[in-house]
Amino acid sequence: MTNITTVADRYTAVWNESDAQLRRRAVAELWAHDGVEYVEGARFDRLDELVARIAHAHAEFVGSGTYRAAHAGDLRRHGDAVSFTIRLITSTVGEIAWAARVFLILDAEGRIREDYQLTIQPLADR
């Protein structure tokens, strides 16, 4: 059985990883080969799309030095489903700037088959 704390820690780390090669490797290790992410009405399929989506989000939010990603520790599991809250924390004052509820469906190896991010606290206009 997969440790959900490890899943949430690794998931959060992907968004904070600044090295593109390490980030790509982390995505390949975390998501199933046919994994998919749904966020804000968009769908990202398989490794290349997931890597590009995460690289874009990293560059815009974390790589800029404005935010860091963190999970809230509110981990839940039911069978293959894992849920927790992921947040963007401001780098300067440590305030929560954005939050989403993450629902993951894991495969038999503990890799993400489906990833749903549902915003619960929108990012304020910058």
C-alpha positions in Angstrom: 0.0 0.0 0.0 1.3 3.4 -1.0 2.1 5.9 1.8 -0.1 8.9 1.1 2.2 11.3 2.9 5.0 10.3 0.5 2.6 10.8 -2.5 1.6 14.3 -1.3 5.2 15.2 -0.5 6.4 14.1 -3.9 3.5 15.7 -5.7 4.2 19.1 -4.0 8.0 18.8 -4.7 7.3 18.5 -8.4 5.9 22.0 -8.5 8.8 23.4 -6.5 11.6 21.7 -8.5 13.7 24.3 -10.3 15.9 21.9 -12.3 14.0 20.9 -15.6 15.7 17.5 -15.9 15.0 16.6 -12.3 11.4 17.9 -12.6 10.8 15.7 -15.7 12.2 12.7 -14.0 10.0 13.3 -10.9 6.9 13.6 -13.1 7.8 10.4 -14.9 8.2 8.6 -11.5 5.1 10.1 -10.0 2.5 9.8 -12.8 1.6 6.6 -14.7 2.7 6.5 -18.3 -0.9 7.2 -19.4 -1.6 9.6 -16.5 -3.8 12.6 -17.0 -4.4 15.9 -15.1 -7.6 18.0 -15.1 -7.3 21.6 -14.0 -9.5 24.6 -14.6 -11.3 23.1 -17.6 -8.0 21.8 -19.2 -6.8 18.3 -19.7 -3.1 17.4 -19.8 -2.3 13.9 -21.1 0.8 11.8 -20.7 4.4 12.7 -19.8 5.1 15.5 -22.3 2.0 17.5 -21.6 2.3 17.0 -17.9 5.9 18.1 -17.9 5.1 21.2 -20.0 2.1 22.1 -17.8 4.1 21.8 -14.6 7.1 23.7 -16.1 4.8 26.6 -17.1 3.2 26.7 -13.6 6.7 26.6 -12.0 8.0 29.4 -14.2 5.0 31.6 -13.5 4.6 31.1 -9.8 7.5 29.3 -8.1 10.4 30.0 -10.4 9.6 33.7 -10.2 10.4 33.6 -6.5 6.9 34.8 -5.6 5.5 31.6 -4.2 6.3 28.1 -3.1 4.0 25.1 -3.2 3.0 23.2 -0.1 0.3 20.8 0.9 -1.8 21.4 3.9 -1.3 18.0 5.6 -5.0 17.2 5.3 -4.4 13.9 3.6 -7.2 11.4 3.1 -7.3 8.0 1.3 -10.1 5.7 0.3 -8.9 2.7 -1.8 -7.1 4.1 -4.9 -8.2 7.7 -4.2 -6.1 10.2 -2.3 -7.0 13.8 -1.6 -5.3 16.8 0.0 -5.1 20.5 -0.3 -2.2 22.1 -2.2 -1.4 25.8 -1.7 0.8 28.5 -3.1 2.4 30.3 -0.2 3.9 33.7 -0.7 7.6 33.6 -0.4 7.9 36.9 1.5 5.2 36.8 4.2 4.1 33.1 4.1 0.4 33.8 3.4 -1.8 31.4 1.4 -2.3 33.0 -2.0 -4.1 30.2 -3.7 -5.4 26.7 -2.8 -6.9 23.8 -4.6 -8.3 20.4 -3.5 -6.3 17.7 -5.2 -7.9 14.3 -5.9 -5.6 11.6 -7.2 -6.5 8.1 -8.5 -3.5 5.8 -8.1 -2.7 2.7 -10.1 -1.5 -0.6 -8.6 2.1 0.7 -8.4 1.0 3.9 -6.5 1.5 6.2 -9.5 -1.0 8.8 -10.5 -3.5 7.7 -13.1 -5.8 10.7 -12.7 -5.2 14.0 -11.1 -7.9 16.6 -10.5 -7.2 20.0 -9.1 -10.3 22.0 -8.0 -9.5 25.6 -6.9 -11.0 26.5 -3.5 -9.2 29.8 -3.1 -8.5 31.7 -6.3 -5.3 33.6 -6.8 -5.9 37.3 -6.3 -5.1 39.6 -9.2 -1.4 40.3 -9.4 
